[in-house]
Amino acid sequence: MSGWQFGLTDVLDITVVAIVVYFFLRLIRGTRAVQMLIGVAMVVVAYQLSQMFGLFTVEWIFGHFFSAFMVILVVLFQQEIRRALVRVAVNPLASGSTPTMAMLDDLVESAFSLVHRGWGGLIVIERETGLRHLFESGVEMNAPIRPDVIQAIFCPEAPMHDGAVIVCRDARGGRVVAARVLLPLAQVTALPGAFGTRHRAAVGLSEESDALVIVISEERGDVHLVEEGQMGAPLNRRELHRALETSLSSMLYMQSKPADDASES
């Protein structure tokens, strides 16, 4: 061990690997990839045991398995890899403007205006990960975030009521930039059977990006906020406003809370 040296390069090397492993584990937390990773670990242990006890046939089988190990990993974790690559593609213009408290008020009012009408809806809030690639599946537009605009889009008789609307922030706070957008669906097992396609679409997009999705249920009249593949409990007006404020806190202007913070619907 006298010739072994530990320098700054080694520290940097270990740090980079530790960061990559940390973000990978954080990415797969709460997903099916955890069970698949445990399965891969069990295969590795079985291979080591076959070598230890001289089980040549088992060792030969596992040896061929590991010869194509990288390809197998890509197939097993294709969803997580795609999700990570999408999150790397950060929208360079996203940090140029900041959502205002007025934008949050408009989002809350728009969501509960649909509840009042008994209509369902999906409102996607773009954050750092750009969602431009989704615009092609819908209709691009440039409209203010207002309850009457959202109602006009999600009215059951309207031609664009299917799908989601995407909201981006700008110098004026925020705009509806696309409607009738198709979202990727989560796995059927990701949600209980009581939730339908609209909720699966919200979870599916939040698994692949850092977007926030407000889901308004047409059947139950519930409003949920979906983030990082997780759907929270039903929210009232004040709870939704606080949840949005918390999730967007890194981008919010330092403003005083609205005076109606003490009131609840």
N, C-alpha and C positions, 0 to 999 in steps of 0.2 A: 504493500500500500504506500510505500515511500515515494513511488513515482507518480502517484495519483494527484492531480491538481484540480482544483475547483475554482473557476474564475467567473468573471462577470457574464461571459457568454453562456455558461452553464446555468446561471441564475435566470438569464433571459429566456433560455430554452425551456426550462422547467415552468417558468411563469406563463409563457405562451401556451404550453400544453395544458396547464391547469385551468387557464381561462377558457380554452376550447372545450375541455371536458365539462367545466361548470355550465357553460351556456348550452351545451348539448343536453345535459341532464335536466336543465331548466326547461328546455324546449320540449322534451318528451314527458315531462312530469304530468301525471294525470291522463296520459294517453295509452292506447294499446301497445305502443312501442316499448313501454316498461316491461310488459309480459314477454314480448318478443326478445328483449335484451336478456331477460332472465333465462329464456329458452336457449339462446346462443351461449350464455355462460355455462349452462348445464351440458351442452354439447362439448364445450372445451374441457370441462372437468371429466367427462366420459372418455374423451380422447387421451387425456393424461393418464387416467386409470388403466386404459387398455395398453398403453406403453409400459406402465409400471408392472402389470401382471402378465405381460407377454401375450396378450390376446391379438394375434397377428391379423386375423380376418377383420376384427372390429377396427384395429388400427389402420388397415388398408382402406376400409370404407370411409372412415373419418378423414384419412389423408387426402383422398380424392375430393371429399367435401370441402376441405380447407384450401385445396388448390384453386377453387373458384370462389373463395371466400368474399372477395371484394364485390363480385357480381351479385352474390347472394345478399350481401348487406344492402346494396343499392335497391334490389328488388323488395327486401323486407321493409326498408325504411324510406321508400320512395316518397311517401307523403310528408314525412318529417324533413327530408332533404329539400323537397320543393318548397315547403313552408319556410325553411331557413333561408333559401336563396331569394324568395320573394321578400322576406324581411330585410335582406341586405340591400335590395333595390329601393333605397330610401328616396322619397320625393325631394329633390334639392330645393324646390320652391316652397315646401311645406312650412319651413320655419320662418319664412319671410313675413308672415302676418300672424296675428294672434287672435284667438276667439275671444269675444267680449262677453260680459255678463248678459248683455242684451241678446246675444246669439243663443245663450243657454235658455233664456226666458222664451225665446221664439221656438226653440226645439221642444221645450216642455209643453207650451201652449199648443203647438202643432200636433204633438202626440195625443194629448188629451182631447183635442177637438175631434180626432178620429174616434176615440172612446165614446164621446158624447153622441156621435152619429151612428155608433154601432158598426163601424168599418174597421178592417184590419189594415196593417201597413208595416213597412220595413224602412227605417231611416238609418242610413249608413253615414257615419262621421269619419271622414278621412283624417288620419294623423300623419305620422312620419312616412309610413309606407305608401307609395303612390298607387292609386287605383285606376289609373288611366286605361289599363288593359281591359277593364271591365266595361268601359264606356261603349265599346264596340257592340256589346250585346243589347244595349238600350238606345235611348234617344238623348243626345246631348242637348242641354238647355242652359239658360242663364236667368234664374229667377230668384227673388228674395225668399228667405225662410219665413213664411207667414202661414198662419192656420188656413186661410182661404186657398192659398196655393197648394198646400199639402192635401186639403180636402178635394180640390179639383183633380188632383192626380189620382188619389186613391178611391174616388167615387166608383162604386161597382159598375156603373154604366159608362165610365170613362174608358177610352181605348188604351190608356197607359196604366191602369190600376194594378195589373199583374207585375210582379217583380219588386224591385227596391228603388229608392231614390238615394243618390249620393250627395252629401253635403261637404263642401270644402270651405275653409276659411279664407277670407280675403281682407283687404283694407277696410271694408265696411262691416266686417264681422263674419259673415258667412253667406254662401249662395248655394242654391240647388243647381248642380251642374249636370246631372243626368237622371233620367227616370226610366222605368221599365227595364231595369238592369237585372240580369240573371246572375245569381250568386251560386258559388259551389256548395253542394250539399254535404253535410256531415254524415257519418255512418249512421245507419238506422239505430244501432245500439248506443249511440252517443246521448240520446235523450229518452225519457220514458215514453211509452206508447201514446200517452195523452196529448203529446205535442206533435204538430204536423209539419208540413213542408216548410212553412214560413219560419218556424223556429229552427229547423234543421239547417236552413240556408243561412240564418244569422250565425249559428255556431260554426258552420263550415267556413264562412268568410273570416271570422275572428280567429280560427285556427291557423289560417294561412297568412294573416296580416295583423297589424296592431290596431285595426279599425275598431271603433265602437259601433254597436248596432242596437238601435231601439226597436223592439218588436211589440207591435200592438195586436193583440189577439182579437179576432172578430167574434169568436164563439163565446169567450169568457170575459172579454172586455178588460183583460189584464195588460199591463205594460211592464216589460222586462228590459233590462240592459244587459247585453251580452258582450263580454270582453275576454280575450285570450281563451276562447273555447268554452267558457263557463257562463251559464245563464243564471242570473240571480233570482231572488224572490220577486213577486209582484211589487211594484212601487206606486206610491201616490205622487202627487205633484211635487211636494217638497222633497221627498226621498229621491225622486228622479233628478231634480235640480242639484241636490247635494252629491249624488253619485256621479253626475256629469262633471260637476265642479272638481271633485276629487280626482277623477280620471284624467281631466284636462288641466290639472293644477300647474303642471310644468309650463303650460303655454298661456295661462290666463293672465291678463293684466291685473295688477294689484288694485282691485276696486272694492269698495265697501259692499257688503251684502245688501240685497234689495230689502226695502222696508217691509215687504210682505213675508219675510222669512219667518216671522212669528205666527203667520196664519197658515192654515192647512185646509186643503179641500176636504 
